[in-house]
Amino acid sequence: MRLRRRTVTNHGSQAGVVFPLTEGERATQPVGRHVISAATHRVDTAASDAARDEPQWYRNYPVHYREMTRLSAGLNAGLIATDGLTTLHDTMRFRRQGAEGSILEAIDVPRARYFSGVTIEGNGAAGEPELFLHDDLQPVRGAQLHRLLDRWVDDGVAEPSAVEALRLLDEQPDWLDLRGRTFVVLGAGAEMGPCHSLLAWGAHVVAVDVPGSVRWQSLIDAARRSPGRLTIPLRHDVGPNAADTVLAPAAGADVVTEAPEIAQWLLELEGPLVVGDYVYAPGEVHVRVSAAVDAIIETLLSRRGDIGLAYLATPTDTYAVPSEAASAAMLEYEGTSPLVAMARGLAGRRVFRPNYPSMLTMPTERRFGLFDGLIIQQGANYALAKRVQRWRAIRSREAGTWVSINVAPPTRTRSVVNNTVLESAYLGSGRFGLNVFTPQASRHVMAALLVHDLFNERSVAHAGVVLENEMDLFATEALHGGLWRAPYEPRSVLGFAAVTGRFSRS
């Protein structure tokens, strides 16, 4: 869960990817409305006009994201993704030395040889590959691992397809030998990123993240202890045989201000490459970062034929979910206590709302539930940044690219525990059918699903696997922590969860 930040930036000195000027300000709200309106314009003009004319975007944006997801659940997912991405890149600007223009055009004119790279060879021994996961903080293997997976199914923590994928990976431990595989990790220092797991499995990780000695020293140390390899971008020459303590301060690349140079550096790497987008930034910067990364990815896809893509989908978003999951939630809602019904009546039905008021039907006659897990505290900028990733995943897979994008569980990341209300809500969420993961448990299981998707040719990540609907790219292998199968809409119980968590913490 992420936090909402400022909605207007007034900094004329901003560089790199920026919001366009609107009446002298780099306002984010007009961009959010415009991109979502344009994304739905060719599909439903009423929905498009409603988004365009929304006067309170940062309060009501979930309504428009929910409608956009409903419209995508049919034959329109690719069209919406295409128009959304095109509008984003036509709208956002790239600013350098006082001049502004298109991000994609800026990437075409990078400064040559701006970054040099150094590869750090791991010293760790490559043992027999074996899958382990975390039960909270405790690593589990073998029979304990399968009991954990059984519990996830029984408690509705994960969709059955996610558990089946992990069981198959456990049966195929050789898939965890990633020697000879190269992964570009954009946002390498992200708390939910896969770097440590990939290095432990022997992969070659090309890491991109902003400068910062502590961040890079941690990654370098992890690489040294692993059987893998780590390539990092250097901002200036440090000479041959430089110590790790010299490399760390010299490392780093900022996708917002240096997208053209990063794209050029990545274009020169030997492939094939799996490019993973794990970037995060607070508030409006998240949109800028995501637009920059997407421009880099589009450039790589257009110029190379050996690129695969990897993402983590947020659990707090809107999704078309399988009828089985929605039916389970609806059945559980029918069994709620009279006390809940009383609370709903006293609050004018604003609390304890059903997760799925009704089942919906696609044009193909397939039934589905429309899940709305958007949390206002995360903000419209976070929603847009994450939707950009989903659009790129849909559009790229349609074009024949291998794409792994799985819904990750709610996780106690720093951005959650640093906010008292959200931390309390997570602490109390168990009473409302939610299983919250530790960062270590979350990032490792999601890295495991990424490996499964890479090697299992029947995984939906492979473009040759025919999908009944493009939205199945997100519904398959979802590890949502129970959100999809809970009886109540998340926003309608957030306050109660926070109060419960506050008491449990005290």
N, C-alpha and C positions, 0 to 999 in steps of 0.2 A: 504494500500500500504506500502511496506517495502523497506528498503534501502539496497543497496549492500555494502559489507564490504570487508575486505582482502580476497585474494584467496589462500594465503599460510600462514601456521603457522609454525614457527620455534622453538616453545617452547618444548624442550626435557623434561621439567618438567611437561608437561600437564598430568593430571590424569583423570581417568574415561574413558568415551567413547571418542575416538580420531580417527582422520584419520590415515590410515596406512602410514608408512614411504616410501617415494619415492625419491630415490637418496639423502637421508639425510634430506628431508623436508617432513612435513605433508601437502602435496599439495592437494587442493580440486578439481582442474580441472580434474586430471586423474580419480578420483573416480566418479565424475559426468558423464563423458564420459562412463566409464566402466559399471556403473549401468544401464544407459539407453540403451547402446548397448546390454547388457545381457538380459534386459527385452524384447527386440524385436527380439532377435536372432532366436528363434524357430518359429517366425511368418513371418519375412521378413528379410532375410540375407542382402539385399541391404541397408535397413534402419539401421540395426545393424552395418554394416561396416561403413556407413556414420557417425554415431554417434561416433564410436570408433576412426575414423581417422580425426575427426573435429579439425583443427589446432587452431581455434579461438572460443573455447567453450563459453566463457563468452560474446561474441558478437552474436554468431549464435545459441545458445542453443534453442531459440524459434522454429527454423526450425525443430529440432528433436523432441521436445515436441509436436508440431503440428502433425507431421507424426505419432508419437506414439499414439496420441489420435485418429487419423483417423483409424489406425489399430485396436484400441480397440473397435471401433464402429462397431461391428459385432459379431463374435463368439469368439474373442480372448481376451476379457477384463480380464477374470480370469487367463488365461495363462500368460499374460503380468504382471499382479499383482503378481502372484506367483513367477515368475522368478526375478522380480524386488526386491521383499522383500528378497528372498533367497540370492541374490547377495549382497544386502546391508549389511545383517548380516554376510555374509562370508567375506566381505571386511573391514568394520569398526572394530576397535579394542577396547578392554577394558584394560586400563593400571592401574595397582595398584602396588605400591612398586617396580617399575622398571620392572615388568613382564607384558607381553601383551598376550591377547588371545581373544577368541570369547566372545561377549557380552552375548549371551544366556548361554554359559558355565559358565560365571562368576556369573550369577544370580543363578545358581545351588549351589553355595557355599557362601551364605551370612554370615555375622556376626550375630549370634543369638541375638535376643532381642535388636537390636541396637537402635530402636526408641521406645519410649513410647508414648501413646496418651492420650489426655485429651479432653473431650466433654463439650462444652459450651452450656448451655440451654438458649434459647431465652426467653425474658420476654414480648415480644409483644403479643397482643391479635390477635387471628385468626378471622378476620372478614369474612363477606360473600364473597366468591370468586367471582371476577369480572375481566374480561379482560380489560385492557387498554393498549394503545400503545402511542407512542410519534409522534406528528407532529412537527418535529424539536425538540424543547425543551418543547413543550406544551403537557401534558397528555390529551388524548381524550378517551371518552367512548361512548357507546350507539350509537346514531345517528351520532355523530361527527366521531366516529371510522369508521362507515360504509361509510361515505362520504370520509374519508381518503383512505379506501380500494378501493372505486370506482375510485378515482383519480389515485391510483397506477396502476390500470388496464388501464385506459384511456391514461396515460402517458407512459405505457410500463415499469414501474419500477419493476414490479414483474410478474412472470408467473401466469396465472389464477389459477393453482393448489395451489400456495402459498396463494393467497387471499381466495380461497375456504377453505383451512385448517384453516385460522384465523377466518373466519366467523363461521365455525363449532365449533371452540373452544369457541367463544363468545356465541354460543347457548348451550354449555355444560360447564358452569362455574365450575361445581363440579370437572372437570378434573384438575382444578387449586388448588385443595386441595391435597397437596403432603405429608401430614403427613403419616408416615410409609414407605416412599420411601427414598432410600439411593443413593446418587450420589457421586462418586469419581471424583473430579475435579482436573486434572493435569494441572498446570498453573493457580492456583486459583486466583492469583492476576492480571491475564491478563485483559487488558482494554476491550476486547470483550467477556470475560468469563461470565457465567450465575450465579455465586455464589449469588449475591445480590437478583436476581429474585427468585431463588430456595428457598433461606432462607425466603423471603417474603411470599412464598406460602407454608411454613411449612415443607419443606424437611429437611432431615438429609444430610448435606454436609460434606464429608470427603475431606479436602483441602490439596493439595500438592503444594508447591512452595518453592523457595529458601529462606534462612534466610533473615531477614530484618525487624526491629521493626516497621517501618512505615506501610509496607505492611500488616503485621500480625495484628497490632493494628486496622487498618481499617476493616479487615475482622471480628475480634473479636467484634468490636463495632457494625457492621452490624448484627451480630448474636444476640447480646444482645437485640437489638431493635426489632428483628423479632420473629415470632412464631415458627421458625425452630430450628435446632440443628447444631452445627459446631464441628467437630472432627479435631484436628490439631496434627501433629507429633512434639514431643519434643525431642530435642537433648540431654538434660540432665534432671535429676530429679529436680523439683522445689519445691517438698514437697506438702502436701495436702493444699487445700484452698488458693492456690497462687493467688495473685491479677492479673488482666488482664495486668497490666503494667509489671509484672514479666513474664507472659506467652509469651507475644509478642517477647521479645528478645531471648527466649529459643526455639522458634518455627522455623520450616523450614526443608526442605529436598531437596537436590540437585540431580535431576534425572541424571545428567551427571556423577557425581562421586559416587553416592550412589544408583544407580539403583538396585543392588542386595538386599540391605536392605529395600528399598521402596517396592519392589515386595513381600518380605517376610512379611512386615507389612500389606500390602493389602490382602495377601492370608489369613490372620488370621481374617479379618473382617467378621461380620455376613452379609449374603446376603438376597435377591439378590441385585446386584449392577449394576448401570449404570455408566460406566467409560468414562469420557469425556476428550479428548485430546485438550487442549487449549493453549499449550505451544508456546512461541515465544522467539527468541533471535536474536540479530543482526548477520549478516554475516554467517561465517562458523559454528559458535556455534549453529545456528538453525538446521543444519543437525545433529550435535552431539546430541542435545536435542531430536530431533525427532526420531533418531535411538534408543536412550535410552528408550524413552517412548514406542516406538513400541515393543521393547524387553520385557518391563514390561507387556504390553498388551498381547503379545503372550504367556507369561508365565501364566498369569491369565486365558486366554482362554483354555490353555492346561491342567490346573489343577483344574479348577472349571467349573461347568455347569450352573452357574447362573449369567453370565456376559452379559450385553448389552453394546454397544459402541455408543459414540456420538462425532461428529466432526463439525467444521465449515469449509466449503470449501471457498477458496478465490475467489472473482469475477474476479481477474486478473490472469487467467489461460486459458488453452485451453479446450474446451468442445464440444461434439456433442450435438447440441441444436435442439429442435423440429423444423420441417419444418415451422410451423406456425410463430414462432419467426423470423426465417431466412427470410421468405417471406415478413414479415412486414418490416424488415430492408432493403431488396432489393427494395421494392416498394418505400420506403422513399428516398433511394439513387437515384432512377430514377427521383425524383422530385427536386433534388438539383439545386441550382442557377447557372447561367452562370459564375458568379464570382468564384465559386468553381472549375468549369471546367477549367477556365483560370489559377487559382492557381496550379491545378494539371499539366497542360501543362508546365508551367514555371518551376516547380520543378521536371520535369521528372517523374511524376506520383508517387513520393515518399510520397506525402501528400494527405489527403482526399481519401485514398484508400477505396474501398467498404468493409464493414464488412464481406460480403460473396460474393466473386467473382462469385460463382456458387453453385448450390445445388449438394450434393453428395448422393450416394445411397449405402445402406448397402447390404450385400449378401442376406438379406431377402427381398430386393426390397423396403425397407423403406427409404424414403428420409430424409436428415438431413442437417443442416448447420454446418460447422466447424468453431467455434468461436475461435479466437486467441487474447486473452486479456493480454498476457504476457507483462510486462513492464520491459525494460532492467535495469532501475534504481533499481528494486527489486533484481535482480541478480539470477544467476543459483542456488545458494545454497538455496534461498527461494523457487524456483520452485521445487527442489528435495525434500525439507522438506515437502512441501504441497502434493507432489505426493505420498510420503510414506503413508500419511493418506488415500488418495483415494485408493491406492492399498490394504491397510488393510481393508478398508470398503468393497471393492468388494470381497476380499477373505473370509472375515468373514461371510458376508451375504450368500455367496454360501455354507458355511458350516453350515448354519442354525441359525446364531446369529442375534439378533435384532440390527440393525444399523441405527442410524439417522445421516445423513450428508446432510446439506442444504447449498446452495450457499448464502453467506452473502453479504450485499450491500457494496459499497465503503464507507469508514468511515473515518472521520477526527481524526484518532488516533494520539498519540504523535509522532510516527515515521513519520507521514506525515507532521504535522504542524511544526516539527523541521527542515524540509528541505524546503528551500525557493522555489525551482522549483516545487516540488510536491505539496506544499501547494497552490501555484499560479495556478497550473493546476487544482486542485480540485475546487478552487474558480471560475475559468472560464469554468468549464466543463458543466454547465447548458446549455450553448449555443450549445452544441454538444450532447444533449439528455441524459445527465447523472444526476442522483439525488444522491447527497452525503449525508449520514446520520451522525448525531452526534453519538458519542460513546454510550451515554445513550439510544438513540432510537434504535440503531443497536443491542446492546446486549440484550435488553429487548424483541424485536420482535423475535430474534433468539431463545431465551429461550422459548418463547411462541410456536414457531414451534416445538421445542424439546418436549414440553409437549403434543402437538397434536399428534406427532409421537408415543409417548408412549401409549396413550390411544385409538387412532383410529386404530382398527385392520385392516382397509383397507388401511392404510398408507403403502407406499413402504418400510418403515423401518422394517416392519415385514417380516421375511424370507418366510412366507407362501404365501405372495402376489406375484403372478407370474409376472415377468417383461418381456416385449417384448424384451428388450435389457438391459444389465447390466448398460449401460451408463444412463439409465433412473433414476438410483439411485441419480444422480446429477441434471438431467434436471427437475425432479419433485420438486415442492415447491421452486424453485430458486427465490431469492429476489435479483436480480443482479443490481438494481439501474438504469436500462435502458441500460446497456452495450450490452446485447444480441440483443436488438431491435433497437439500434442506427444505422444510415446509414453508419458510418465510422469506420474503424478499429481503436481501441484506440491508438496504437502507432503512427498512421499517423496524429493524431490531437493533440497529447500531447503538442507539442511546441506551437501551436496556442492557446490552452486552457491556457497554462502558461502565455502567453503574455496578453491574455484577463483578466485573474485573477489578474495579476500584476497591470493592469490599474484600475480594479475595487477596488483593495485594497487601491490604492493611492487616 
